[in-house]
């Protein structure tokens, strides 16, 4: 197994909006983070990014090692 984090296009213009969204997560996003993802990253030592700017979008959660995007809508 190759342990390489894939790099996706990062949109600098969305950084401020992503920060705002991290501070004001929806109820569903906050619940998923509090009850699962924050512990998941500690236990498995896999970084989970919240409100990550990728290309022209801000995804709710992104796990680079798994090339996984999680959107809660």
N, CA, C and O atoms as a Tripos MOL2 file, in Angstrom:
@<TRIPOS>MOLECULE
protein
  292   291    73     0     0
PROTEIN
NO_CHARGES

@<TRIPOS>ATOM
      1 N           0.8460   -1.1880    0.0000 N.3       1 UNK1
      2 CA          0.0000    0.0000    0.0000 C.3       1 UNK1
      3 C           0.8850    1.2420    0.0000 C.2       1 UNK1
      4 O           1.8220    1.3440    0.7920 O.2       1 UNK1
      5 N           0.5920    2.1600   -0.8660 N.am      2 UNK2
      6 CA          1.3510    3.3980   -0.9630 C.3       2 UNK2
      7 C           0.7070    4.4340   -0.0560 C.2       2 UNK2
      8 O          -0.5040    4.6480   -0.1140 O.2       2 UNK2
      9 N           1.5110    5.0780    0.7820 N.am      3 UNK3
     10 CA          1.0060    6.0510    1.7450 C.3       3 UNK3
     11 C           1.3190    7.4700    1.2670 C.2       3 UNK3
     12 O           2.2180    8.1300    1.7880 O.2       3 UNK3
     13 N           0.5670    7.9200    0.2740 N.am      4 UNK4
     14 CA          0.7830    9.2510   -0.2980 C.3       4 UNK4
     15 C          -0.5360   10.0180   -0.2390 C.2       4 UNK4
     16 O          -1.5680    9.5220   -0.6920 O.2       4 UNK4
     17 N          -0.5000   11.2210    0.3160 N.am      5 UNK5
     18 CA         -1.6920   12.0590    0.3220 C.3       5 UNK5
     19 C          -1.7930   12.7580   -1.0260 C.2       5 UNK5
     20 O          -0.8480   13.4100   -1.4720 O.2       5 UNK5
     21 N          -2.9380   12.6160   -1.6650 N.am      6 UNK6
     22 CA         -3.1530   13.2460   -2.9650 C.3       6 UNK6
     23 C          -3.4690   14.7200   -2.7720 C.2       6 UNK6
     24 O          -4.2000   15.0910   -1.8530 O.2       6 UNK6
     25 N          -2.9310   15.5340   -3.6180 N.am      7 UNK7
     26 CA         -3.1710   16.9780   -3.5710 C.3       7 UNK7
     27 C          -4.2270   17.3460   -4.6090 C.2       7 UNK7
     28 O          -4.1200   16.9920   -5.7840 O.2       7 UNK7
     29 N          -5.2340   18.0550   -4.1520 N.am      8 UNK8
     30 CA         -6.2760   18.5370   -5.0430 C.3       8 UNK8
     31 C          -6.1340   20.0400   -5.1980 C.2       8 UNK8
     32 O          -5.4980   20.6880   -4.3670 O.2       8 UNK8
     33 N          -6.7170   20.6060   -6.2540 N.am      9 UNK9
     34 CA         -6.6280   22.0600   -6.4500 C.3       9 UNK9
     35 C          -7.1910   22.8070   -5.2450 C.2       9 UNK9
     36 O          -8.3170   22.5430   -4.8210 O.2       9 UNK9
     37 N          -6.4260   23.7220   -4.7010 N.am     10 UNK10
     38 CA         -6.7960   24.4840   -3.5140 C.3      10 UNK10
     39 C          -7.0850   25.9160   -3.9310 C.2      10 UNK10
     40 O          -6.2120   26.5890   -4.4800 O.2      10 UNK10
     41 N          -8.2950   26.3880   -3.6760 N.am     11 UNK11
     42 CA         -8.7090   27.7170   -4.1100 C.3      11 UNK11
     43 C          -8.4870   28.7250   -2.9800 C.2      11 UNK11
     44 O          -9.2390   28.7440   -2.0060 O.2      11 UNK11
     45 N          -7.4620   29.5560   -3.1100 N.am     12 UNK12
     46 CA         -7.1100   30.5620   -2.0990 C.3      12 UNK12
     47 C          -8.2460   31.5610   -1.8530 C.2      12 UNK12
     48 O          -8.3800   32.0990   -0.7540 O.2      12 UNK12
     49 N          -9.0550   31.8010   -2.8750 N.am     13 UNK13
     50 CA        -10.1320   32.7840   -2.7580 C.3      13 UNK13
     51 C         -11.2390   32.3390   -1.8100 C.2      13 UNK13
     52 O         -12.0290   33.1650   -1.3520 O.2      13 UNK13
     53 N         -11.3050   31.0460   -1.5110 N.am     14 UNK14
     54 CA        -12.3700   30.5190   -0.6590 C.3      14 UNK14
     55 C         -11.9440   30.3190    0.7940 C.2      14 UNK14
     56 O         -12.7380   29.8400    1.6030 O.2      14 UNK14
     57 N         -10.7150   30.6730    1.1380 N.am     15 UNK15
     58 CA        -10.1990   30.4190    2.4810 C.3      15 UNK15
     59 C         -11.0310   31.1090    3.5640 C.2      15 UNK15
     60 O         -11.4020   30.4780    4.5540 O.2      15 UNK15
     61 N         -11.3200   32.3770    3.3870 N.am     16 UNK16
     62 CA        -12.0580   33.1210    4.4100 C.3      16 UNK16
     63 C         -13.4650   32.5520    4.5970 C.2      16 UNK16
     64 O         -13.9400   32.4100    5.7240 O.2      16 UNK16
     65 N         -14.1200   32.2320    3.4940 N.am     17 UNK17
     66 CA        -15.4730   31.6450    3.5890 C.3      17 UNK17
     67 C         -15.4230   30.2880    4.2820 C.2      17 UNK17
     68 O         -16.3110   29.9710    5.0730 O.2      17 UNK17
     69 N         -14.4010   29.4820    4.0000 N.am     18 UNK18
     70 CA        -14.2620   28.1800    4.6440 C.3      18 UNK18
     71 C         -14.0680   28.3480    6.1520 C.2      18 UNK18
     72 O         -14.6180   27.5720    6.9330 O.2      18 UNK18
     73 N         -13.2990   29.3430    6.5640 N.am     19 UNK19
     74 CA        -13.1200   29.6150    8.0020 C.3      19 UNK19
     75 C         -14.4460   29.9410    8.6650 C.2      19 UNK19
     76 O         -14.7490   29.4440    9.7500 O.2      19 UNK19
     77 N         -15.2340   30.7780    8.0060 N.am     20 UNK20
     78 CA        -16.5510   31.1240    8.5440 C.3      20 UNK20
     79 C         -17.4260   29.8850    8.6760 C.2      20 UNK20
     80 O         -18.1290   29.7140    9.6720 O.2      20 UNK20
     81 N         -17.3780   29.0290    7.6730 N.am     21 UNK21
     82 CA        -18.2000   27.8200    7.6860 C.3      21 UNK21
     83 C         -17.7430   26.8430    8.7730 C.2      21 UNK21
     84 O         -18.5730   26.1460    9.3560 O.2      21 UNK21
     85 N         -16.4340   26.7810    9.0560 N.am     22 UNK22
     86 CA        -15.9370   25.9310   10.1500 C.3      22 UNK22
     87 C         -16.4680   26.4080   11.4950 C.2      22 UNK22
     88 O         -16.8100   25.6020   12.3600 O.2      22 UNK22
     89 N         -16.5330   27.7210   11.6610 N.am     23 UNK23
     90 CA        -17.0180   28.2940   12.9200 C.3      23 UNK23
     91 C         -18.5240   28.1400   13.0730 C.2      23 UNK23
     92 O         -19.0310   28.1120   14.1950 O.2      23 UNK23
     93 N         -19.2450   28.0390   11.9610 N.am     24 UNK24
     94 CA        -20.7070   27.9850   11.9770 C.3      24 UNK24
     95 C         -21.2220   26.7430   11.2440 C.2      24 UNK24
     96 O         -22.0060   26.8540   10.3020 O.2      24 UNK24
     97 N         -20.7790   25.5660   11.6770 N.am     25 UNK25
     98 CA        -21.2080   24.3330   11.0300 C.3      25 UNK25
     99 C         -22.7000   24.1040   11.2680 C.2      25 UNK25
    100 O         -23.2500   24.5270   12.2850 O.2      25 UNK25
    101 N         -23.3370   23.4370   10.3260 N.am     26 UNK26
    102 CA        -24.7480   23.0880   10.5000 C.3      26 UNK26
    103 C         -24.8600   22.0600   11.6200 C.2      26 UNK26
    104 O         -23.8630   21.4700   12.0390 O.2      26 UNK26
    105 N         -26.0780   21.8540   12.0980 N.am     27 UNK27
    106 CA        -26.3070   20.8770   13.1670 C.3      27 UNK27
    107 C         -25.8040   19.4950   12.7560 C.2      27 UNK27
    108 O         -25.1360   18.8180   13.5380 O.2      27 UNK27
    109 N         -26.1210   19.0780   11.5400 N.am     28 UNK28
    110 CA        -25.7200   17.7460   11.0580 C.3      28 UNK28
    111 C         -24.2030   17.6130   10.9570 C.2      28 UNK28
    112 O         -23.6400   16.5870   11.3410 O.2      28 UNK28
    113 N         -23.5430   18.6460   10.4430 N.am     29 UNK29
    114 CA        -22.0800   18.6240   10.3460 C.3      29 UNK29
    115 C         -21.4510   18.5630   11.7270 C.2      29 UNK29
    116 O         -20.5150   17.7970   11.9530 O.2      29 UNK29
    117 N         -21.9610   19.3660   12.6490 N.am     30 UNK30
    118 CA        -21.4210   19.3960   14.0120 C.3      30 UNK30
    119 C         -21.6100   18.0480   14.7010 C.2      30 UNK30
    120 O         -20.7070   17.5670   15.3850 O.2      30 UNK30
    121 N         -22.7700   17.4460   14.5240 N.am     31 UNK31
    122 CA        -23.0580   16.1450   15.1390 C.3      31 UNK31
    123 C         -22.1090   15.0660   14.6040 C.2      31 UNK31
    124 O         -21.5520   14.2860   15.3770 O.2      31 UNK31
    125 N         -21.9290   15.0260   13.2860 N.am     32 UNK32
    126 CA        -21.0180   14.0450   12.6900 C.3      32 UNK32
    127 C         -19.5900   14.2650   13.1940 C.2      32 UNK32
    128 O         -18.8860   13.3050   13.5050 O.2      32 UNK32
    129 N         -19.1690   15.5130   13.2740 N.am     33 UNK33
    130 CA        -17.8260   15.8300   13.7570 C.3      33 UNK33
    131 C         -17.6580   15.4220   15.2240 C.2      33 UNK33
    132 O         -16.6970   14.7390   15.5770 O.2      33 UNK33
    133 N         -18.6000   15.8450   16.0740 N.am     34 UNK34
    134 CA        -18.4960   15.5940   17.5140 C.3      34 UNK34
    135 C         -18.5970   14.1150   17.8710 C.2      34 UNK34
    136 O         -17.8860   13.6340   18.7540 O.2      34 UNK34
    137 N         -19.4780   13.4000   17.1870 N.am     35 UNK35
    138 CA        -19.7620   12.0240   17.5910 C.3      35 UNK35
    139 C         -18.9830   10.9640   16.8180 C.2      35 UNK35
    140 O         -19.0270    9.7870   17.1740 O.2      35 UNK35
    141 N         -18.2770   11.3640   15.7730 N.am     36 UNK36
    142 CA        -17.5580   10.3430   15.0130 C.3      36 UNK36
    143 C         -16.1990   10.7910   14.4820 C.2      36 UNK36
    144 O         -15.1750   10.2070   14.8340 O.2      36 UNK36
    145 N         -16.1820   11.8070   13.6500 N.am     37 UNK37
    146 CA        -14.9650   12.1350   12.9020 C.3      37 UNK37
    147 C         -13.8210   12.6440   13.7740 C.2      37 UNK37
    148 O         -12.6640   12.3250   13.5010 O.2      37 UNK37
    149 N         -14.1090   13.4200   14.8090 N.am     38 UNK38
    150 CA        -13.0110   13.9170   15.6510 C.3      38 UNK38
    151 C         -12.3190   12.7600   16.3710 C.2      38 UNK38
    152 O         -11.0940   12.7540   16.4920 O.2      38 UNK38
    153 N         -13.0920   11.7780   16.8510 N.am     39 UNK39
    154 CA        -12.5000   10.6010   17.4930 C.3      39 UNK39
    155 C         -11.8250    9.6990   16.4670 C.2      39 UNK39
    156 O         -10.7710    9.1240   16.7390 O.2      39 UNK39
    157 N         -12.4290    9.5760   15.2950 N.am     40 UNK40
    158 CA        -11.8820    8.7610   14.2170 C.3      40 UNK40
    159 C         -10.4580    9.1890   13.8890 C.2      40 UNK40
    160 O          -9.5670    8.3500   13.7520 O.2      40 UNK40
    161 N         -10.2470   10.4880   13.7650 N.am     41 UNK41
    162 CA         -8.9070   10.9690   13.3980 C.3      41 UNK41
    163 C          -7.9100   10.7530   14.5280 C.2      41 UNK41
    164 O          -6.7270   10.5430   14.2640 O.2      41 UNK41
    165 N          -8.3560   10.8000   15.7770 N.am     42 UNK42
    166 CA         -7.4520   10.5540   16.9080 C.3      42 UNK42
    167 C          -7.0770    9.0810   16.9950 C.2      42 UNK42
    168 O          -5.9070    8.7420   17.1750 O.2      42 UNK42
    169 N          -8.0670    8.2120   16.8690 N.am     43 UNK43
    170 CA         -7.8340    6.7730   17.0010 C.3      43 UNK43
    171 C          -6.9630    6.2400   15.8710 C.2      43 UNK43
    172 O          -5.9990    5.5130   16.1130 O.2      43 UNK43
    173 N          -7.3050    6.6040   14.6280 N.am     44 UNK44
    174 CA         -6.6130    6.0610   13.4640 C.3      44 UNK44
    175 C          -5.4870    6.9480   12.9580 C.2      44 UNK44
    176 O          -4.7970    6.5930   12.0030 O.2      44 UNK44
    177 N          -5.2990    8.0900   13.5850 N.am     45 UNK45
    178 CA         -4.2680    9.0520   13.2050 C.3      45 UNK45
    179 C          -4.3320    9.3850   11.7100 C.2      45 UNK45
    180 O          -3.3260    9.4090   11.0000 O.2      45 UNK45
    181 N          -5.5580    9.6380   11.2780 N.am     46 UNK46
    182 CA         -5.8140   10.0470    9.9090 C.3      46 UNK46
    183 C          -6.4360   11.4330    9.9720 C.2      46 UNK46
    184 O          -7.4350   11.6400   10.6610 O.2      46 UNK46
    185 N          -5.8610   12.3580    9.2730 N.am     47 UNK47
    186 CA         -6.3200   13.7440    9.3240 C.3      47 UNK47
    187 C          -7.6460   13.9260    8.5750 C.2      47 UNK47
    188 O          -7.7840   13.5450    7.4130 O.2      47 UNK47
    189 N          -8.6030   14.5150    9.2740 N.am     48 UNK48
    190 CA         -9.9010   14.8400    8.6880 C.3      48 UNK48
    191 C         -10.0070   16.3610    8.6490 C.2      48 UNK48
    192 O          -9.9720   17.0160    9.6910 O.2      48 UNK48
    193 N         -10.1330   16.9170    7.4630 N.am     49 UNK49
    194 CA        -10.2190   18.3700    7.3040 C.3      49 UNK49
    195 C         -11.6740   18.7900    7.1930 C.2      49 UNK49
    196 O         -12.4620   18.1660    6.4830 O.2      49 UNK49
    197 N         -12.0180   19.8540    7.9020 N.am     50 UNK50
    198 CA        -13.3790   20.3860    7.8570 C.3      50 UNK50
    199 C         -13.4250   21.5960    6.9400 C.2      50 UNK50
    200 O         -12.5090   22.4180    6.9240 O.2      50 UNK50
    201 N         -14.5120   21.6900    6.1730 N.am     51 UNK51
    202 CA        -14.7440   22.8370    5.2940 C.3      51 UNK51
    203 C         -13.4970   23.1590    4.4690 C.2      51 UNK51
    204 O         -12.8990   24.2260    4.6090 O.2      51 UNK51
    205 N         -13.1280   22.2370    3.6270 N.am     52 UNK52
    206 CA        -11.9060   22.3300    2.8340 C.3      52 UNK52
    207 C         -12.1900   22.8860    1.4390 C.2      52 UNK52
    208 O         -12.9950   22.3130    0.7050 O.2      52 UNK52
    209 N         -11.5350   24.0070    1.0560 N.am     53 UNK53
    210 CA        -11.6820   24.5100   -0.3090 C.3      53 UNK53
    211 C         -10.9810   23.5750   -1.3020 C.2      53 UNK53
    212 O          -9.7770   23.3390   -1.2010 O.2      53 UNK53
    213 N         -11.7350   23.0590   -2.2420 N.am     54 UNK54
    214 CA        -11.1940   22.2130   -3.2990 C.3      54 UNK54
    215 C         -11.7660   22.7310   -4.6110 C.2      54 UNK54
    216 O         -12.9800   22.7250   -4.8130 O.2      54 UNK54
    217 N         -10.9000   23.1690   -5.4850 N.am     55 UNK55
    218 CA        -11.2930   23.7470   -6.7630 C.3      55 UNK55
    219 C         -12.2330   24.9200   -6.4860 C.2      55 UNK55
    220 O         -11.8490   25.8540   -5.7820 O.2      55 UNK55
    221 N         -13.4420   24.8950   -7.0180 N.am     56 UNK56
    222 CA        -14.3810   25.9990   -6.8010 C.3      56 UNK56
    223 C         -15.4470   25.6640   -5.7620 C.2      56 UNK56
    224 O         -16.5000   26.3000   -5.7190 O.2      56 UNK56
    225 N         -15.1700   24.6630   -4.9230 N.am     57 UNK57
    226 CA        -16.1370   24.1980   -3.9340 C.3      57 UNK57
    227 C         -15.5170   24.2210   -2.5360 C.2      57 UNK57
    228 O         -14.2950   24.2450   -2.3850 O.2      57 UNK57
    229 N         -16.3700   24.2120   -1.5320 N.am     58 UNK58
    230 CA        -15.9310   23.9980   -0.1540 C.3      58 UNK58
    231 C         -16.6400   22.7350    0.3060 C.2      58 UNK58
    232 O         -17.8590   22.7260    0.4790 O.2      58 UNK58
    233 N         -15.8730   21.6690    0.5050 N.am     59 UNK59
    234 CA        -16.4680   20.3940    0.9170 C.3      59 UNK59
    235 C         -16.5640   20.3530    2.4340 C.2      59 UNK59
    236 O         -15.7380   20.9500    3.1260 O.2      59 UNK59
    237 N         -17.5640   19.6550    2.9540 N.am     60 UNK60
    238 CA        -17.7750   19.6080    4.4000 C.3      60 UNK60
    239 C         -16.6140   18.9350    5.1150 C.2      60 UNK60
    240 O         -16.0670   19.4840    6.0710 O.2      60 UNK60
    241 N         -16.2370   17.7480    4.6540 N.am     61 UNK61
    242 CA        -15.1230   17.0220    5.2610 C.3      61 UNK61
    243 C         -14.2960   16.3810    4.1580 C.2      61 UNK61
    244 O         -14.8280   15.9580    3.1320 O.2      61 UNK61
    245 N         -12.9850   16.3130    4.3830 N.am     62 UNK62
    246 CA        -12.0910   15.7220    3.3840 C.3      62 UNK62
    247 C         -11.0290   14.8990    4.0860 C.2      62 UNK62
    248 O         -10.3590   15.3820    4.9990 O.2      62 UNK62
    249 N         -10.8770   13.6410    3.6540 N.am     63 UNK63
    250 CA         -9.8390   12.7470    4.1710 C.3      63 UNK63
    251 C          -8.9170   12.4290    3.0010 C.2      63 UNK63
    252 O          -9.2580   11.6240    2.1340 O.2      63 UNK63
    253 N          -7.7560   13.0590    2.9810 N.am     64 UNK64
    254 CA         -6.8340   12.9520    1.8480 C.3      64 UNK64
    255 C          -6.3080   11.5300    1.6610 C.2      64 UNK64
    256 O          -6.2200   11.0480    0.5320 O.2      64 UNK64
    257 N          -5.9580   10.8530    2.7580 N.am     65 UNK65
    258 CA         -5.3790    9.5090    2.6310 C.3      65 UNK65
    259 C          -6.3320    8.5260    1.9740 C.2      65 UNK65
    260 O          -5.9020    7.5440    1.3680 O.2      65 UNK65
    261 N          -7.6170    8.7890    2.0940 N.am     66 UNK66
    262 CA         -8.6140    7.8990    1.4920 C.3      66 UNK66
    263 C          -9.2170    8.5030    0.2280 C.2      66 UNK66
    264 O         -10.0790    7.8850   -0.3970 O.2      66 UNK66
    265 N          -8.7780    9.6970   -0.1570 N.am     67 UNK67
    266 CA         -9.3590   10.4240   -1.2820 C.3      67 UNK67
    267 C         -10.8840   10.4740   -1.1350 C.2      67 UNK67
    268 O         -11.6360   10.1990   -2.0700 O.2      67 UNK67
    269 N         -11.3050   10.8390    0.0850 N.am     68 UNK68
    270 CA        -12.7310   10.8020    0.4370 C.3      68 UNK68
    271 C         -13.2540   12.1790    0.7900 C.2      68 UNK68
    272 O         -12.6840   12.8870    1.6200 O.2      68 UNK68
    273 N         -14.3490   12.5430    0.1450 N.am     69 UNK69
    274 CA        -15.0660   13.7770    0.4590 C.3      69 UNK69
    275 C         -16.3980   13.3890    1.0700 C.2      69 UNK69
    276 O         -17.0890   12.5140    0.5480 O.2      69 UNK69
    277 N         -16.7700   14.0330    2.1770 N.am     70 UNK70
    278 CA        -18.0650   13.7900    2.8140 C.3      70 UNK70
    279 C         -18.8390   15.0990    2.7760 C.2      70 UNK70
    280 O         -18.3850   16.1200    3.2930 O.2      70 UNK70
    281 N         -20.0080   15.0550    2.1610 N.am     71 UNK71
    282 CA        -20.8960   16.2100    2.0750 C.3      71 UNK71
    283 C         -22.1660   15.8920    2.8570 C.2      71 UNK71
    284 O         -22.7850   14.8490    2.6480 O.2      71 UNK71
    285 N         -22.5460   16.7790    3.7400 N.am     72 UNK72
    286 CA        -23.7700   16.6050    4.5290 C.3      72 UNK72
    287 C         -24.7620   17.6600    4.0670 C.2      72 UNK72
    288 O         -24.5480   18.8520    4.2850 O.2      72 UNK72
    289 N         -25.8400   17.2320    3.4330 N.am     73 UNK73
    290 CA        -26.8550   18.1780    2.9660 C.3      73 UNK73
    291 C         -28.2410   17.6470    3.2350 C.2      73 UNK73
    292 O         -29.2280   18.3060    2.9100 O.2      73 UNK73
@<TRIPOS>BOND
     1     1     2 1
     2     2     3 1
     3     3     4 2
     4     3     5 am
     5     5     6 1
     6     6     7 1
     7     7     8 2
     8     7     9 am
     9     9    10 1
    10    10    11 1
    11    11    12 2
    12    11    13 am
    13    13    14 1
    14    14    15 1
    15    15    16 2
    16    15    17 am
    17    17    18 1
    18    18    19 1
    19    19    20 2
    20    19    21 am
    21    21    22 1
    22    22    23 1
    23    23    24 2
    24    23    25 am
    25    25    26 1
    26    26    27 1
    27    27    28 2
    28    27    29 am
    29    29    30 1
    30    30    31 1
    31    31    32 2
    32    31    33 am
    33    33    34 1
    34    34    35 1
    35    35    36 2
    36    35    37 am
    37    37    38 1
    38    38    39 1
    39    39    40 2
    40    39    41 am
    41    41    42 1
    42    42    43 1
    43    43    44 2
    44    43    45 am
    45    45    46 1
    46    46    47 1
    47    47    48 2
    48    47    49 am
    49    49    50 1
    50    50    51 1
    51    51    52 2
    52    51    53 am
    53    53    54 1
    54    54    55 1
    55    55    56 2
    56    55    57 am
    57    57    58 1
    58    58    59 1
    59    59    60 2
    60    59    61 am
    61    61    62 1
    62    62    63 1
    63    63    64 2
    64    63    65 am
    65    65    66 1
    66    66    67 1
    67    67    68 2
    68    67    69 am
    69    69    70 1
    70    70    71 1
    71    71    72 2
    72    71    73 am
    73    73    74 1
    74    74    75 1
    75    75    76 2
    76    75    77 am
    77    77    78 1
    78    78    79 1
    79    79    80 2
    80    79    81 am
    81    81    82 1
    82    82    83 1
    83    83    84 2
    84    83    85 am
    85    85    86 1
    86    86    87 1
    87    87    88 2
    88    87    89 am
    89    89    90 1
    90    90    91 1
    91    91    92 2
    92    91    93 am
    93    93    94 1
    94    94    95 1
    95    95    96 2
    96    95    97 am
    97    97    98 1
    98    98    99 1
    99    99   100 2
   100    99   101 am
   101   101   102 1
   102   102   103 1
   103   103   104 2
   104   103   105 am
   105   105   106 1
   106   106   107 1
   107   107   108 2
   108   107   109 am
   109   109   110 1
   110   110   111 1
   111   111   112 2
   112   111   113 am
   113   113   114 1
   114   114   115 1
   115   115   116 2
   116   115   117 am
   117   117   118 1
   118   118   119 1
   119   119   120 2
   120   119   121 am
   121   121   122 1
   122   122   123 1
   123   123   124 2
   124   123   125 am
   125   125   126 1
   126   126   127 1
   127   127   128 2
   128   127   129 am
   129   129   130 1
   130   130   131 1
   131   131   132 2
   132   131   133 am
   133   133   134 1
   134   134   135 1
   135   135   136 2
   136   135   137 am
   137   137   138 1
   138   138   139 1
   139   139   140 2
   140   139   141 am
   141   141   142 1
   142   142   143 1
   143   143   144 2
   144   143   145 am
   145   145   146 1
   146   146   147 1
   147   147   148 2
   148   147   149 am
   149   149   150 1
   150   150   151 1
   151   151   152 2
   152   151   153 am
   153   153   154 1
   154   154   155 1
   155   155   156 2
   156   155   157 am
   157   157   158 1
   158   158   159 1
   159   159   160 2
   160   159   161 am
   161   161   162 1
   162   162   163 1
   163   163   164 2
   164   163   165 am
   165   165   166 1
   166   166   167 1
   167   167   168 2
   168   167   169 am
   169   169   170 1
   170   170   171 1
   171   171   172 2
   172   171   173 am
   173   173   174 1
   174   174   175 1
   175   175   176 2
   176   175   177 am
   177   177   178 1
   178   178   179 1
   179   179   180 2
   180   179   181 am
   181   181   182 1
   182   182   183 1
   183   183   184 2
   184   183   185 am
   185   185   186 1
   186   186   187 1
   187   187   188 2
   188   187   189 am
   189   189   190 1
   190   190   191 1
   191   191   192 2
   192   191   193 am
   193   193   194 1
   194   194   195 1
   195   195   196 2
   196   195   197 am
   197   197   198 1
   198   198   199 1
   199   199   200 2
   200   199   201 am
   201   201   202 1
   202   202   203 1
   203   203   204 2
   204   203   205 am
   205   205   206 1
   206   206   207 1
   207   207   208 2
   208   207   209 am
   209   209   210 1
   210   210   211 1
   211   211   212 2
   212   211   213 am
   213   213   214 1
   214   214   215 1
   215   215   216 2
   216   215   217 am
   217   217   218 1
   218   218   219 1
   219   219   220 2
   220   219   221 am
   221   221   222 1
   222   222   223 1
   223   223   224 2
   224   223   225 am
   225   225   226 1
   226   226   227 1
   227   227   228 2
   228   227   229 am
   229   229   230 1
   230   230   231 1
   231   231   232 2
   232   231   233 am
   233   233   234 1
   234   234   235 1
   235   235   236 2
   236   235   237 am
   237   237   238 1
   238   238   239 1
   239   239   240 2
   240   239   241 am
   241   241   242 1
   242   242   243 1
   243   243   244 2
   244   243   245 am
   245   245   246 1
   246   246   247 1
   247   247   248 2
   248   247   249 am
   249   249   250 1
   250   250   251 1
   251   251   252 2
   252   251   253 am
   253   253   254 1
   254   254   255 1
   255   255   256 2
   256   255   257 am
   257   257   258 1
   258   258   259 1
   259   259   260 2
   260   259   261 am
   261   261   262 1
   262   262   263 1
   263   263   264 2
   264   263   265 am
   265   265   266 1
   266   266   267 1
   267   267   268 2
   268   267   269 am
   269   269   270 1
   270   270   271 1
   271   271   272 2
   272   271   273 am
   273   273   274 1
   274   274   275 1
   275   275   276 2
   276   275   277 am
   277   277   278 1
   278   278   279 1
   279   279   280 2
   280   279   281 am
   281   281   282 1
   282   282   283 1
   283   283   284 2
   284   283   285 am
   285   285   286 1
   286   286   287 1
   287   287   288 2
   288   287   289 am
   289   289   290 1
   290   290   291 1
   291   291   292 2
@<TRIPOS>SUBSTRUCTURE
     1 UNK1         2 RESIDUE 1 A UNK
     2 UNK2         6 RESIDUE 1 A UNK
     3 UNK3        10 RESIDUE 1 A UNK
     4 UNK4        14 RESIDUE 1 A UNK
     5 UNK5        18 RESIDUE 1 A UNK
     6 UNK6        22 RESIDUE 1 A UNK
     7 UNK7        26 RESIDUE 1 A UNK
     8 UNK8        30 RESIDUE 1 A UNK
     9 UNK9        34 RESIDUE 1 A UNK
    10 UNK10       38 RESIDUE 1 A UNK
    11 UNK11       42 RESIDUE 1 A UNK
    12 UNK12       46 RESIDUE 1 A UNK
    13 UNK13       50 RESIDUE 1 A UNK
    14 UNK14       54 RESIDUE 1 A UNK
    15 UNK15       58 RESIDUE 1 A UNK
    16 UNK16       62 RESIDUE 1 A UNK
    17 UNK17       66 RESIDUE 1 A UNK
    18 UNK18       70 RESIDUE 1 A UNK
    19 UNK19       74 RESIDUE 1 A UNK
    20 UNK20       78 RESIDUE 1 A UNK
    21 UNK21       82 RESIDUE 1 A UNK
    22 UNK22       86 RESIDUE 1 A UNK
    23 UNK23       90 RESIDUE 1 A UNK
    24 UNK24       94 RESIDUE 1 A UNK
    25 UNK25       98 RESIDUE 1 A UNK
    26 UNK26      102 RESIDUE 1 A UNK
    27 UNK27      106 RESIDUE 1 A UNK
    28 UNK28      110 RESIDUE 1 A UNK
    29 UNK29      114 RESIDUE 1 A UNK
    30 UNK30      118 RESIDUE 1 A UNK
    31 UNK31      122 RESIDUE 1 A UNK
    32 UNK32      126 RESIDUE 1 A UNK
    33 UNK33      130 RESIDUE 1 A UNK
    34 UNK34      134 RESIDUE 1 A UNK
    35 UNK35      138 RESIDUE 1 A UNK
    36 UNK36      142 RESIDUE 1 A UNK
    37 UNK37      146 RESIDUE 1 A UNK
    38 UNK38      150 RESIDUE 1 A UNK
    39 UNK39      154 RESIDUE 1 A UNK
    40 UNK40      158 RESIDUE 1 A UNK
    41 UNK41      162 RESIDUE 1 A UNK
    42 UNK42      166 RESIDUE 1 A UNK
    43 UNK43      170 RESIDUE 1 A UNK
    44 UNK44      174 RESIDUE 1 A UNK
    45 UNK45      178 RESIDUE 1 A UNK
    46 UNK46      182 RESIDUE 1 A UNK
    47 UNK47      186 RESIDUE 1 A UNK
    48 UNK48      190 RESIDUE 1 A UNK
    49 UNK49      194 RESIDUE 1 A UNK
    50 UNK50      198 RESIDUE 1 A UNK
    51 UNK51      202 RESIDUE 1 A UNK
    52 UNK52      206 RESIDUE 1 A UNK
    53 UNK53      210 RESIDUE 1 A UNK
    54 UNK54      214 RESIDUE 1 A UNK
    55 UNK55      218 RESIDUE 1 A UNK
    56 UNK56      222 RESIDUE 1 A UNK
    57 UNK57      226 RESIDUE 1 A UNK
    58 UNK58      230 RESIDUE 1 A UNK
    59 UNK59      234 RESIDUE 1 A UNK
    60 UNK60      238 RESIDUE 1 A UNK
    61 UNK61      242 RESIDUE 1 A UNK
    62 UNK62      246 RESIDUE 1 A UNK
    63 UNK63      250 RESIDUE 1 A UNK
    64 UNK64      254 RESIDUE 1 A UNK
    65 UNK65      258 RESIDUE 1 A UNK
    66 UNK66      262 RESIDUE 1 A UNK
    67 UNK67      266 RESIDUE 1 A UNK
    68 UNK68      270 RESIDUE 1 A UNK
    69 UNK69      274 RESIDUE 1 A UNK
    70 UNK70      278 RESIDUE 1 A UNK
    71 UNK71      282 RESIDUE 1 A UNK
    72 UNK72      286 RESIDUE 1 A UNK
    73 UNK73      290 RESIDUE 1 A UNK
